[in-house]
Amino acid sequence: MKLLFMVKYLFFILLFICTIPSYAATTPSFNDPKADQVFVALTGPGMSMKLSDYIQLKSSDFKRLRGQKLTWKETMAFAITKRQVKKAQRKNSAPNTIVYQKKAKERFKWHWGGFFLGMLFPFGLIIALSINDEKRKDRIRTSLFGMAAVLLIALLVGILIGPIGI
C-alpha cells in the first residue's frame, strides 16, 4: 500500500515537472509588424530605436549614439545591415528580423571525391563547380587541395629529375 502511494506520488511529481516548461510557451503572433512597430536594439544599456529611424541613420549619427569611434569593420557591418533592411522593406512592408541574425558557420568536412576531382587539374575543378548539392562547398575546397597536391608533386618531380636535356 505504501509502495503504491509512493509510485503515484512520484508519477504526479514527474508529470508536474514535465508540464512546467509548457507554461512558458508563447503562441506566435500572426500579425506582421510594420516598420514603425519594430525596434532595433543598439549596443548600450536600454538603447533602441524604430526600424524606420535606423534606415535613415548615417554612420556618423550611429557613431554619436554609441559614444565611440566605429572601426572599419563595424562601419561596413552597419552599412550592409542597413542595406539588407532597406531591401527587405522594399519587397514587403513586414520586416523579418530573423534574417539579420548571424548564421553559424558550417564546419569544413573533407570530401575525397572533390580531392580526386582536383587531381584532374583544371577539368576537375570545373566539374566540382558544376555539381550543385549540399556538399558543394566542401567539394570545391578539397578539389583545390587536390590541385595543390598535383602541382606540389609535379614541382618535386621536376626538381628531383632536373632538366632532361643536359
N, C-alpha and C positions, 0 to 999 in steps of 0.2 A: 504494500500500500504506500509506504513511504517512498520507495523507489519510483513508483508510478507518478507520485506527486512531483518528485524532483525532475523527472523526464518532461512532464507537462510544463513545469516552471522554466526549465532550460529552453524548451521549444518556444515558449512565448517571449523569452528574453531575446533569443536569436531572431525571431520574427520581428520584434520591435527594433532591434539594431539594424536589420536589413531594410526596414521601411523608413528610417530616419533620413537617409540621403534623398529620398524621393520628395520630401517636403521642400528641399532647396531647389528643385527643378522648376524652371520657369517655362511658360509657354511662349513660343516665338510670336512676334508681332507681324502681322501680315500687311500692315500699313507701312509702305516705304516712306522714310522721312525725306523731306525736301532739303535742298542745300542750306536753307536758313535754319533748319532744325538740328543739323548735325554740328557738333562741336569738336574741334581738333585740340587734343591735349598737347601742350608745349612743354619743353623742359623747364622745370622750376616748380615750386610748391603752389598748386592750385591755379596754374596758368592755363587758360583755354580760350579759344575764340571760335566764332562761327566759321563754317567752311567757306562761305561766300567772301568773308573778310580775308581768309587765308589765301584765297586765289588772287586777290588784289594786292597782297603783301609783297613788298620788294625785299631783296636780300639785306639792304641797309636798314630797313624797318625791323626785319627779323633780328638783325644784329643788336639793334637798340632794345628790343624786347628781351633778348637773352641777357644783355648786360655784359657781353664779352665778344671779342672778335671771333668771327667764324673762320675755321680753317678752309682750305680749298676743297677738301673732301666734303665738308658739311655744306658749303655753298653749292656744290654740284648736286648733292643729295636733295637739298631744298628745291633747286630748280627742276630736277627730274620728278620729284613728288608733286610739285605744283603743276607740271605739265600733264602728269597722269591724271590728276584730279580734274583738270580742265577738260581733258579728252573724254573722261568718263561722264562728266556732267553734260558735255555736248551730245553724247549718244543718248542719254536719258536723264531725266531730272532727278532720279533717285540714286544717290551715290552708294556704292558698295564699299564699306570700309574694310572689308576683309581683303580686298585686292591689294591694299597698300602695305600689308604686313609682310615682313621678310620671310621668304621661303627657306626652309632648311636645305643646305647643300647635300646632295647625294654623294655617298662615298664612291670612290673610284673602285671598280672591280675589274680585274684582269680578264680579258677576253682573248682566248687563244686563237679563235678564228680570225679576229682582227689582226693579231700578231703575224699569222701566216699570210694573210692578205697583204700586209705591209711588206712582206718579203718579195712580193711580186713587183716591187718598186713603184713606178708611177701608176700602173694599172690597178694594183691592189688598193691604193688609197682612193682612187676614183670609184672602185666597186664598193668600198666601205662607205663612201659618202652617199652612194646611190641607194643603199639599203636603209629604209626608214622604219625603225621599230623602237621599242623601249630601251634596247641596248646600244643604240646608235652612238651616243657619246663615248662610251667605253670602247666600242669597236674602233672608232676613229682614232682615239688616243693610243690604243695598243697597236694599231696599224702604223702610226708614226714611230712607235718604238721598234716595230719590225723593220721599217725603212732605215732607222738609225742603226740597227744591228747589221743590216746588209751593207750599209756604207762603211761601218766600222770594220767588218770582216774584209771588205774589198780594199780598204786602206791598209790593213795589216798585211794582207797577202801582197799588195803592191810594194810595201816596204820590205817585207821579208824576201821576196823573189828578186826585187830590184828591176832595173831596166833590162829588157830581154835582148837588145841589140848589141850589148857590149861583150 
